[in-house]
Amino acid sequence: MQFKLVALGLALLTIGLVAYALVPSVHTTPIVRGANVWVQNGFPVQPGTRVEQPRNVTIFLGFGNELRANITATEPGAGASVIRFELLAMNNSQSCSPSTYAPTVLIDRSATNASFEVPLRASGVYCFVFDNQSSQTMKNIDISARVSGTAQEVSVSRDGTANTAGLGLGALGLGVALYGCSRKTIIPWE
C-alpha cells in the first residue's frame, strides 16, 4: 500500500462528496391558475342608464391574484364608442347597491377598447358598472374578465453542474485510493 496515493485519493473523495452535498441546485417553476369571471359579447347598455352587474370572484389562496378585464364598447351601426367603466369591491355585500359600507373603487375610467389589470386581495362580490347616462345612444359591450393566480414553486436538488463535478472528483479520489491500496509498498533500504 502506498500511503501518499491513498491519502490523496481519500482527500479527493472527501472534497468531491462535500461539494456534492453542500452545493444545492435551486429550481423555480412558475405555477399559473386562472378562472373566467365574466365573458360576454354584445352586452347591451341602454342610453341614459347605469348598469351594475355583480360577479362573485374567488381568488386562489397562496397565489398572487389579479383580475384582468378587456372591454370594448361599440354603438350599433357606428363602430367604436366610449363608455364610463367602474369596478367596485363590494365589501362582502351580495349586491352592487352600497349598503352601510361604501364600496372600494378599483377602476373608474372611460373605455373604448381597454384592458385593465387589478391586484386582488380577497374573494367576494365585485361590481362591474357601465355608466351610459350621458349618452343618447345604446352601447354594446364585449367583456372578458378573468382571475389569474401566479406563484413560484421552489425545489432544491443535487443535479447541478457543481454536484456533477463533485461526484466526478469523488469517483476519481476513490479510484486513486483503491489504486494506492493495491500497490506494493516500496521500502527504499531493501
N, C-alpha and C positions, 0 to 999 in steps of 0.2 A: 504494500500500500504506500502510495506516495502522498505524504501529508499535505504538501503545497497544493496539489491538484484537488484533493478532497476539500481542503479549506476554501479554495477559490470556487469550486463547484457549489458548496453549501452557501457561500456568500451570494453567488449569483441566484441561486434558488430562492433564498430569503428575500433578496431585493425584488425579484420578479413576483413572488407571491404577495409581498406588501404592496407593490404597485397595482397588482390586480385587485386587491381587497380595498385599498384606500382611495382609489380614483373612480368616483361614480360617473356614470354616463346618464345625464338627465334628459328625458324626452318629454316634450309638451305636445299634447294632442288637443286641438280645438273641438269643442262639442257645441253644436248648434241645434236648438229646438225651435219649432215655430207652430203657430196656430192661427187660422183665419178668424178675425173678429167680425168683419162685415165685407162682403164682396157683392156689389150690385151695379148693373149698368142701367142708365135711364131712370134713376130715382127722381120723380117729379117734385119740384118746389114751385107752388103757385105764386103769382105776383102778389105783393103786399103781405106776405106771410113769413112767419119764422117757424121752421120745422125743427123739432127736437127729437132725436132718436137715441134712446138709452140702449147701451150694449153692455152685457156682462163680460168683463175681461178678467182672465185668470193668468197670473204670472207663473213662471217656472221657479220654484224655490231653489236657492243656491246658485242661481244664474244672474247675470246682468241682463235685465229685461228692457226692451224698447218697443214702443208702438210705432209702426211705420204706416203712414197713410198717404195714398195717392188719390188726388181729387182732380177731376176735370169737369168744368161747368160749360154747358152749351145752351144756346137758345134754339128752339126748333126752327129750322129753315134759315137761320142766320149764322150759325157756327159758334165759335168761342165766345164766352161771356164771362162776366165777373160776378162772384157771389161772396158774401161775407161768411167765413167759416170759423167756428169756435169748437174747441174740445175742452170739456169740463170734467173734472174729477168730482164725483158727487158725494164724497164722504159717507159711503155706505148707504146712501138713500137709494131706494129702489125705483125712483123716477127722476125725470130731468127737472122737475119743479123744485126750486130751492125751498127747503123746509126751514127748520130752525138754524141750520148750518149753511153758510154761504159756500157755494162750490169753489173749487180751486180752478182757475183759468190756466190751462196748459197751452192753448193756441187761441189767438184771436187775430185773424188776418183775412185780407181779401185774397181770393184764389180764382185763377182761371184754369191753369194746368200746373198744379203744385204738388210737391212731395214734402212730407213732414216727418221728422223723427223726434220722438219724445221719450225720455227715460221714464220707466215706470217703477214705482217702489212697492205698490200693493195691488192686490186683486180687488175688484169691486165694480161698481157701475160707473161707466164713463159715458158722457152725453155728447153726441155729435150734433152740432147745431148749424143749420143753414139759414142765414138771415137774408131774405129776399124782399124785405119790407120797403126798401127804397126803389124798387123796380116795378115797372108796369108790364113786364113780360115774364112768362113762365121759364124756368130753368130746368134742364135735365142734368143730373149729377151722376157721373161714373165714379164710384168709390171702391177702393181696395184698402182695407185696414188689416194689419197682421201684427201679432205679438211675436217677437223673436227673443229667445234667450240664448246667451253665449257664456261659455265657461271654458276653462283650460284644465285638462286632466294631466297631472304631472306624475311621471313614473321614473324611478331610479333603477337602472340595471347595470350590468357589468359587460356591456357589449361594445364599448367604445374602443378607439384606437389605442389609448394608453393601456386598457385592460388586455387587449390582444398582445401588445408588446410585452407586458408583464408576464403573460403566460409563456410567450416565446423565450424570454430571458430565464424564466424558471425552468423550462424544459432544457435549455442549454446548460444551466447550472447543474441540473440533475444528471445530465449526460457526462459532464466533466467530473462530477463527484464519483459516479459509477466507474468511469474510466480510471480515475485515481485509485479507487479501491481495488481494481483488478490488476494494476501494475505492481510488479515486484519492487520492493524497497531496495534502493541501491545504497550499500554501505561503502563509503569511499576507502576504508582501510582493508577491504577484503581483496 
